[in-house]
Amino acid sequence: MEFLQEVIGNINDYLWGYILIIALIGLGLYYTIRTRFVQFRTIPEMFRVITDKQAFDSSGKKGISSFQAFAISAASRVGTGNMAGVASAVALGGPGALFWMWMIALLGAASGFIESTLAQIYKVRDGNQYRGGPAYYIEKGLKNRWLGIAFAVIITFTYGLVFNSVQSNTISLAFAGQYSLSPTLIAVVLTILTALVIFGGLKSIANVSQIIVPFMAVLYIILAVIILVMNVSAIPDMFSLIFANAFGIQQVAGGGFGAAIMMGIKRGLFSNEAGMGAAPNAAATAEVSHPVKQGLIQALGVFFDTILVCTATGFVILTAGGFAGSEDNGIQITQTAFNQTLGDWSGIFIAIAIFLFAFSSILGNYYYGESNIAYIKNSKLGLFLYRIAVLAMVVFGTFATFDIVWALADLTMAIMALINLYAITRLFKIANHSLKDYMQQRKAGKDPVFYRDILDDQDGIECWERSSSTETDK
C-alpha cells in the first residue's frame, strides 16, 4: 500500500505541479476574457434565474427545476472539500493556499459556465427526464464516442467509487475524533442510508439534496461569521498572512510558493469542480428555456462553494492557529479550530454537519456515475452492480487511511479535468454564441428561449427544436 501511495503521489506531483496549474489558470483566463467576464457581469442575472419557476417537460409533467439541478451539483460540491480539504490545504500549503483557492474559483467559474451550458445544449431525452454531461457533448459535439466512453468510465470510477470513499473516510474520522465511534458502526449506518436513497432514483436525490445542503451550509457559515466577529481584530493580520504566503514571501507550515499554489488548486478544484466535468451531469437534467440559464446557475455554484463555504473554513482555522505541523487529519483540524473558539459543542456540530455534507455528496457523486453508465449502455444489471460497488466503496472509505483515499482522488480528478478541458475548449464557440443570443434577448426585455437553429452547426443536438406552433420571430 505504501509503494502504491508513493507511485500515485509522484504522478500527482507532476500533474498538479505543472500540467493542471497551466491548464486551469490559462484556460480560465481565456474563457473569462472571451466571454467578457461572464462570471462577474452576470451575477444579478444568476440570482434572477435560480428563482425561475419549475418548468414542465413535453409530456406536461414537472421536470427537474433549475434549483434542484443546482442542489444536486451542490450536494457533490459542498462536503469534505469544504472542511477536510481546506484544512489539509492550509496545513500542507500554508495560509497562501486560500488565495489560490480563490483564484481557481474566480477563473474557474467561467469554465463552469461553459461546461454546463454545453451540457444543456447537447443533453438527450431519457423518458420524462434529461441526461447529459461531458461524455454526451464529447460524442455529439466532437463526434468522438471512444473519448466520451473514456470520460464516462473515469467519472464513474472517480465520483461513484473514489470520491465516495473520501466522503465516508471523512465521516469516519470526524466521528472517531468526536465520539470515538468505531468505523464498523459508521460503515453500517452509511451503507444503509445510502442504499435507501440511491435505489430511490434521481427525484429522491434531488429532494434530499435541496433540503440538506442549503440549510447546513447557511448554519455553518453563520457559525464561522460568529467566530470571525469574535476575533475581528485579527482579520487584517490574517489577510496579510494569506497574501504574503501565497507568493512565497513567508514560509509557513513548510509551504512556500509552489506548495501554496499546488494545494490551493488541488483542494479548490476538488471542492468547486469547475472545469472538471462533474457539475454538467447535474446541469443537463434541468428543464430550462435556455441553456445559458443553467450555465449561469452552475457558475454561481462555484462562488457559493469556494468563496463562501471554503473561505469560512479557512478563516476559522487561521483564527484558531495551531494548524502547522498538526498530527490531525483534515476534518479533525477543522473540529479543533471550532472547539477552541466556541467550545466542545461546536465540535459536535461539525461532526453532524460533515455527516450531512458528506452524505449529500455521496448522493450527488452516485448520480454522476449513474448518468454515465446509462451513456455507455442502458443496462439494469450494470446499474445494479454499480450501486453495489458504490456501497462497497463507502464501506472501504470508513476503514482506509486518509492519505491513500485523497491521493487516488487527486489522480482521477486530474485525468477527468484534462479530458473535459480539451472538450470544452474545442466547443467553446458554441457556448459563447449561445451566451450572446441569451444576452441579446435579455437586452430586449425577453425571458430568453433557445432554439438550435440559431447555431451554424446543429449536428448532434437532439433537443431545442422549434415546434410547428412556435413563433419563428423570438
N, C-alpha and C positions, 0 to 999 in steps of 0.2 A: 504493500500500500504506500509506503514511504517513497519507493522508487517511482511508482506511478504519479504520485503527487509532485515529485521533483521534475519529471518529464513534462507534465502539464504546466507546471509553473514556468519552466523555461520557454515553452511555446507562448504562454500568455505574456511573458515579459517582452517578447519580440513583437507580438501582435499589438499589444496595448502600448508599448513603448515607442513604436514607430508608426505602423500602418494605420491603426484606428484613430490615433490622435490627428494625423494629417487628414484622413478621410472625413471624420466627423466635423472637425472645425472648418476645414476647407470647403466642403460641400455645404455645410450650414451657412457659411458666408455667401456662397454662390446663390443658394436658394433665397436667402434674405434679400440680397441686392436685386436679383432678377424679379422677385415678386414685389419689389418696392416696400420692403419691410412689412410684409403682410401680418406677421405675428404681433406687431406693435400698433399699426394704424387701424386694425380692425377689432381691437379689444372691446369697444362698446357693442359692435355687431355680434361678437361671441356671446355676450350675455343676453342679447336680444334673441338669438337663435336657440339658445339652450332652453328657453321657455316656450318654444313653439308647441302648439297643441299636438297631441298624438295623432299621427296620420293613419289612414286606413289603406289597406292593400287593395289590389284589383278585385278581390272577392268580397270586399266590404267589411272584412274583419280588421280589428286593430292590429297594426304591425308593431314591431319594436320601436319605441319612441327614441328621439334623439337623446333624451336624458337617460333612458335605460341603456342605450348603447354606450354612452359616456360612462355610466355606472359600471358596466361590465369591464371596460378597459381600466377604469379607476380601481376596480377591485383587484386587478392584476398589478397596477402601479403602486397603489398605497398598501404597503405591507412591510416586509422585513427590510427592504431597501431604505425606507424612510427612518427606521430606528436602528436596526443592527448594521445596515450598510453604511449609513452616515457615521456611526460610531467607529467602525473599523477604518473608514477612510480618514477620519481625523486622527485616530490612534497611530495609523501607519504612515500617513502622508502629511500629518501636521495640520494646523488650522487652515493653511492655504488651500487645502483640498476643497473647502467650501466655496472658495472663489471659482475654482474650475468647475465645480458642480453648477454654479450659477451660469457660467459661460456656456456650458454644454446645453443647459436648458433654454437660455435666451436664443441661441442659434438653432438648437435642435427643434424648437417649436415650429420653425419654418419647414424642417424635414418632416415633422409630424403632420403638418398641414398637407404637404404634397402627397405623402403616402396614403393618408386617409381619404383625401379627395379621389385619388386614383382607385382606391378600394371601392368607393361608391360608383364610380364610372363603370368599372368592369365587374361589378357584382352580378350574380346569377340568381335566378329564382329557385327556391327549394320548397315546393309546396306553397304554404301561405307565408313563408319567411324568405330571407335572402342569406346567401353566403358570399364570402369574398375575402380578399386579402392578397398579399404578395404572390402566392402561388397562382392565383387566378389572373392577376394583371401581368405576371411574367409570361404565362401561356398565351393569353388573349391579346396582350399589347405587344409583347416581344416575339410572339409566335415561337416560343421555346418551352415545350412541355417538359422536357427532361430536366431543365433547370427549375421549373416550377415544382416538379416532384421532389427534387433535391431539397428545395426550400421547405416543402411540406414535411418531409421526413425530419429535417433538422429542427424545425419549430415544434413539431410534436414531441421529439426527444427532449428538447430544451425546456419547453414550458410544462408539458404534461408530466415529465419524469424528473429531470434535473432540478428545475426551479421549484417544483413541489417538494422535493427533498430539502431544499433550502428553507422553505417555509416551515415545514414540520420540525426541522432541526432548530430553528429559532424559537419556536414554541416550546420545544423540549428544554432548551437552555434557560428560557425565561422562567418556566415553572420549576425547574430544578433549583435555580438560584433563589427564587422567592419562597417556594413551598417545600422544596426537597422532594418533589414528586418523582416517581420512577418513570423512565422512558417507556416502560411497558404499558403503564396506565395511560400515558399520553397517546401512545400509538393506538390503543384500543378505542379510546374516545374519538380521536381524529378520524380513524378509519370508518367508524360507524356513521359519524356526522357527514363525512364526505360522500359516502355511498348513498345516503338518503337523498342528498341534493343532486348529485351528478346523474343518478338514474331517473331524476325528475324532469330533465330536459332544459333547454335554453330559457324558457319562460321562468322556470324555477330559479335559475341562476340570476336572471335579471331582477326578479322580485326580491331575492335575498340581498343582492349587491346594493340595490338602490336604497335599502334601509340601513344596512350596516355601515357602509363606507362614509356617507356624509356625516352621520351622527357622531361616530367615533373620531373622525378627522377634526371636526369642529371642536369637540371636547378636548382633544389632545392639544390643539393649537391654543385654546383658551388657557390651559394649564401652563403651556410654555410661555405665553404672554405674561401670566401672573408672575412666573419666575423672573422674567426679564424686568418687569416693573419693580420687583423686589431688589433687583440688582442694577437699576438703571444707571447708576454712576459708573458702572464697569463697561457699559456698552461702547463708548468711544475707544477705549483701550482694546476692546475685543475686535472692533473693525480694523484698527491699526495692526493688530496681530495677524489677522486674516490676510490683509493685503501685503504685509511685509513677508510673510511666509510663502505667499502664493508665487512670488518671484525670486525666492531663494535668498532674500535679504537676511532672514533669520533662519537658523536651523532648529526646528522644534520637533521633538519626538522622533529624531532620526530622519526626518523628512526634509529634503531640500526641494529645489525647483522641480526636478524630474519626478520625485515621489509624489509631490503635491498634485501635479498635473495628472499622472497616471491614476492615482487613487480617486481623485475628483471625477475624472471622466469615466472610469470603470463603474464607480458606485452611482454616479449621476445617470449613466445610461441604464444600469440595472434598475434604477428606481423609476425614471420617467419614460424609458423605452423609445425615445424619439429617434426615428430613423432605423430602428431595429427590425421593424416589420411585424410587430406583435399587435399594436393597437388597431391597425387596419382591419384585422379579422373581426373585431367588435364593431368598428365603424361601418363596415359593409352591411351589417344587419339592420341598420336603421331605415325607417320609411320616411324619407325626406323629399322635398320638392326639387332640391338642387344639391349635387354632390359637394359643393363648396361649403354648404351649411355644416356637414359633418366634419369636413376638414378643419373648419374654424373651431368647432367644439373640441376636437381632439388636440388642437394646439393649445386651447385653454387648459386642457387636462395636464399638459406638460408644466405650465406655470403653477397650477394648483398643487401638483405633486412636489416639485423641486423648490420653487420659490417660496411656497408656504410651509408645507409639511417637513421637508428635509431641512430647511433653514431653521425651523423651530427646534428640531432635534439638535442641530449643530450648535446653536446658540446656548441651549441649556447645558450641553456638555462642556463648552468652553467656559461658561459661567462657573460651573462647579469645579473645573480643573481636575487634575489627577488622572487624565487620560493617557499621558505619556508613560510608556513602559508598563501599562496596566496588564495584569495577568488575566483580566476578564476577557470574554469573547463577545464582541458585537453588542447584542441586546443587553448584556449584563452591565456594560459600561453606561448605557442609557439609564438603566434602572438605578444604578449607583448615583448618577447625577441628579435624578429626580428625588431620590431618598435623602440626599444631603441637603437639599433645599426645602422640600415640602414635608419631609418625614417619611416614615416607613409605609404609610398608607398609599403614597404615590407609587411606590414600587409595585403594590398590589394592582393599582390601576393600570400601570404599564404592562404587567403580565396579562391582564384581561384584554387590554387594547391590542397587544401584539397577537393574542389568540384570535381576536375577531378580524384584525387586519390580515393576518397570515391565512386564516381560514378563507376569507373572501378572495384572497389572492389564489389560493388553491382552486377555487371555483372558476375564476377568470382564466387561469392557466389551463385548466382542464378543457374549457371551451375552445381555446385556440387549437389544441390538439385535435379535438373532435371535428372542428371545421376542416382541418387539413387532411384528416383521414378520409372524410367524405369527398375531398377533392381527388385524392389518389384513387379510391374505389369505394363506392357506397355499399359497404358490407356490414350486415348486422353482427356477424361473427367477429369481424375486425374491430368494430366499435366495442363489443363486449370485452374482447381481450385487452383493448386499450384501457378500458375502465378498470379492469383487474390490475393492469400494470401501474396505473396511477395510484391505486390503493397500496400496492406493494412498495412504491417509492415513498409514499407518505410514511409508511412503517420504517423503511430504510433510513429516512432522514432523522427520525427521532433517536436513532442509535448511532448514526455516523458522526465523525469528527467534524468540527466547524470548518477546518481548513480545506478538507477534500471536497466538500459539497460546494463551497464557494469557488474553488479552483475549477471544478467542472462547469459551473455556471458561467464563469468568465470566458472559458474556451468556446463553449457552444454559442454563447451570446455574440462573440466576435465573428464567428462564421456566418451566423444569421445576418448580422448588421452589414457585412461586406456584400453579401448577395443582394440584399434589399436596396442598399445604396446604389449599387450598379443599376438595378432595375428602375428605380425612380428617377435617376439621372437621365436614363435613356428616354423615359416617358414624361419628363418634366414639361415639355411644351404643351402637352395635352392638359395637364393640370393647370398650368399658367393661363392657357386660353380660356379654360372654364372659369378661372378666377376673374378674368377681365369681363366675361359675359355676366357673371354674378354682380360685379360692381356697377356695370352699366345699367342693369335692371334696378338695382337699389338706388342709383342716382336718379332714375326716372320715377322713383316712388313706388315701385312694384315689389311684391313678395316674389323673389326670383324663382323661376321654373326652368328646368333644364331639359333640352331635347338633344339627342345625339347628333342630329343633322347640322348642328352648329359647328361640328368638328370636321376638319378636312379628311381625317382618317377615322371612319366609323367601324372598321373591321374589328371584330371580336367583342363589340359592345352589344350585349343581349337585351339590356333594359333601356329605358329612356326613349322609347319610340313614341311618335305622335299617334294618337288615335284618330279615327276618321272625324270625330266630333271636336277635336282640338283646334283651337284657333291657330292659324299659321302666323298671325302677327301678334307677337307677345307684347 
